[in-house]
Amino acid sequence: MKNKILLVLTILFGLMMVNSGLNKFFNYMPMPEDMPEETMKIFGAFMTIKWLMPLVALGEIVGGVLIAIPKTRALGAIVIFPIMVGIVVHHLTHDPAGVVIGLVLFLINIWVIVENKDRYTHMIR
């Protein structure tokens, strides 16, 4: 049962990451109109660095696809981990209202890493 729950969660997690990454390229989801001015300044600063958002989008897409496929799930969890840390830190410091979904996704990512810890031992030996 645990494996089925993890499978469903990782597929949904992967789809959310792929959707988020594709949105950074194609801008098909509208920005909320009630965003604080500080958050708008932060995103404006990100946009001035031309390579940053495409890099994050590519990481989200690749990591989302990898984490959704059971055979490559361990690699996907590692690829998406730094992005998840950035999402959680951003919400904790600048947008506390959105921290819940970020923490839930972060916990799913941690769960995948813990479940695949035996695959990472080769890297740290």
Secondary structure, 3 states (H helix, E strand, C coil): CHHHHHHHHHHHHHHHHHHHHHHHHHCCCCCCCCCCHHHHHHHHHHHHCCCHHHHHHHHHHHHHHHHHCHHHHHHHHHHHHHHHHHHHHHHHHCCHHHHHHHHHHHHHHHHHHHHCHHHHHHHHC
